[in-house]
Amino acid sequence: MDHQTAQVFVDEIWMDSIVPELVEYIKIPAKSPDFDAEWAKHGYIEAAVQQIFDWCKAQDVRGMTMEIVRLEGRTPLIFMEIEAHGDADPDDTILMYGHLDKQPEMTGWADGLGPWEPVIRDGKLYGRGGADDGYAAFSSLAAVMAVQRQDLPHARCVVIIEACEESSSYDLPFYIDHLKTRIGEPSLVVCLDSGAGNYEQLWLTVSLRGMAAGTLRADVLSEGVHSGYASGVVPSSFRVLRQLLSRLEDETTGKVLPDYLYADIPEQRLEQTRAMATALGDDVWKAYPLVDGIEPMADNNVDRILNRTWRPALSYTGINGIPSLGSAGNVLRPFTAMKLSMRIPATVDGDSASQAMKETLEANPPANARVSFEADHAASGWNAPTVAPWLHKSLEKGSQDNYGQGVMYMGEGGTIPFMAMLGEFFPQAQFVVTGVLGPKSNAHGPNEFLHIPFARKLTTCVAQVLTDHCQRSA
């Protein structure tokens, strides 16, 4: 593939067509079902599905058929099939994946920015969902088109764009089962829903943490009672929760305590982590919007990367039963509930971890309080198979040609449930898991942005892989 010709085409379609489409997509508050229980009634997911479907259908892609697949009671899914071209094996399949549902608004957006208010500044497109993961459908199809414009061979491509990923993809297994004969047996999976360590080279994700999340609740009263009357007699529901949480983590260091939430770290992943730490230096932690004076956890960058990629970590993402400060009367409250998000290593089973956490938290409750842990959709992580020589060569060439630096391999701290699912379904497949979520892009938080120049080059790197896939020998 002539990468310069490909990049010219990709740059043109991105700036003339994809960026304007993403601007309109960002305006749609297509929150994932976990954050919009009435998503079907509100119609925002449907609007995003229709917008992306219409754009894809309008493109000049040789041999493409597509449809919106609907299973009753589930979020819709866009399904595209593109025939093999040239001398490629017509039965060989490349599976390309992305999602279009979004995280909720979050607070703290900078002046002039907002979740549903697209703004372009300094080559960055701000707004919810552009980088996570609205661009994926457009970029996937643009990569195929870049190959076809040079009349190069490519394998049959199947593109799946789901609408439930931010809710742990609980609808997706039903679609995979429904479409399994049409999907076939992919030899390559391309997922554009991951991150990058910087914006100067291609980054391949080789592991993803899983998650065991849920709501921990402690009840001590049937109704609130005057704090002067009850305190000292009735135990505090907040204190009960605080004691329970100490079963999961050391409150001083943040270290997760139960052994069942840990896994051995493969030596290859340790080597890749050391290389990543060398390449990024203190940018490993300087990329975060830390308050002045805050010191990052751990005392070296290798451990900081491992802490967020191969070690468990607990976050507290929501709380209930506590009024806002303006409504905080002198009342001993009847209950406190807290949302827990436990990230777990790639090789720890999500369901098993969730059940073990429930047993840990509910056993022998302090003060005999009524304690419950209601688990959400658990998700197992993913550890990639060894990268085939042909794929490493292709990724290295794409990164050198388009960025001027070689490819890097990294673990990610987040979860893409689809990857664990595909790893089980297609154990012989090679995986290209990559994405645009680089430093300060802030997926799920305020000021999320898509780095447009990086995304354009990434698209051309994917086109390179699609081409080289046909000539692979090992």
PEZIRA-V448815 format. One record per pair of residues at least 6 apart in sequence whose C-alpha atoms are under 6 Angstrom apart, sorted by the first residue. I is the first residue (numbers start at 1). J is the second residue. If there is no record, write none. Layout:
{{I	J} {I	J}}
This chain:
{{6	146} {7	460} {23	118} {26	116} {26	127} {26	128} {27	116} {27	117} {30	44} {30	45} {30	101} {30	102} {31	101} {31	102} {31	103} {31	104} {32	101} {32	102} {32	164} {32	166} {34	167} {63	82} {63	83} {64	81} {64	82} {65	80} {65	81} {66	79} {66	80} {67	79} {68	77} {68	78} {69	76} {69	77} {70	76} {75	163} {77	161} {77	162} {78	160} {78	161} {79	159} {79	160} {80	158} {80	159} {81	157} {81	158} {82	156} {82	157} {83	156} {84	90} {84	154} {84	155} {84	156} {85	153} {85	154} {86	153} {88	153} {88	154} {88	155} {88	470} {92	155} {93	155} {93	156} {93	157} {93	186} {94	157} {94	186} {94	188} {94	189} {95	157} {95	158} {95	159} {95	186} {95	189} {96	159} {96	189} {96	190} {96	191} {97	159} {97	160} {97	161} {97	191} {98	136} {98	161} {98	192} {99	133} {99	161} {99	162} {99	163} {100	133} {100	134} {100	163} {101	163} {102	129} {103	444} {105	115} {106	445} {106	446} {108	446} {109	446} {109	447} {115	127} {115	128} {116	127} {118	126} {118	127} {119	125} {119	126} {123	452} {124	449} {124	450} {124	451} {124	452} {125	449} {125	450} {126	448} {126	449} {127	448} {130	450} {131	450} {133	193} {136	192} {139	459} {143	459} {143	463} {154	467} {187	429} {188	429} {188	430} {188	431} {189	431} {190	432} {190	433} {191	433} {192	434} {192	435} {193	435} {194	434} {194	435} {195	435} {195	436} {195	437} {195	438} {196	203} {196	437} {196	438} {197	438} {198	438} {200	403} {201	399} {201	403} {201	405} {202	399} {202	407} {203	407} {203	408} {203	409} {204	409} {204	433} {204	434} {205	409} {205	410} {205	411} {205	433} {205	434} {206	384} {206	410} {206	411} {207	382} {207	383} {207	384} {207	411} {208	346} {208	381} {208	382} {208	412} {208	413} {208	415} {209	344} {209	345} {209	346} {209	381} {209	413} {209	414} {209	415} {210	343} {210	344} {210	346} {210	379} {210	380} {210	381} {210	415} {211	342} {211	343} {211	344} {211	378} {211	379} {212	342} {212	350} {212	354} {212	378} {213	340} {213	341} {213	342} {213	375} {213	376} {214	339} {214	340} {214	374} {214	375} {214	376} {215	338} {215	339} {215	373} {215	374} {216	337} {216	338} {216	372} {216	373} {217	336} {217	337} {217	371} {217	372} {218	237} {218	335} {218	336} {218	370} {218	371} {219	334} {219	335} {219	369} {219	370} {220	237} {220	334} {220	369} {221	334} {222	334} {223	334} {224	332} {224	333} {224	334} {225	331} {225	332} {226	331} {227	330} {227	331} {227	332} {237	335} {237	336} {238	336} {240	366} {244	361} {248	256} {248	257} {249	255} {249	256} {249	257} {274	302} {277	301} {277	302} {287	439} {287	440} {298	304} {308	413} {309	411} {309	412} {309	413} {310	345} {311	345} {312	343} {312	344} {312	345} {313	342} {313	343} {314	341} {314	342} {315	341} {316	339} {316	340} {317	339} {318	338} {318	339} {319	337} {319	338} {320	336} {320	337} {321	335} {321	336} {346	381} {346	382} {346	383} {349	380} {350	378} {350	379} {350	380} {351	378} {358	373} {362	371} {379	417} {381	420} {382	420} {390	472} {390	474} {394	465} {396	406} {396	407} {398	461} {399	405} {399	406} {399	407} {400	406} {402	457} {441	448} {441	449} {442	448}}
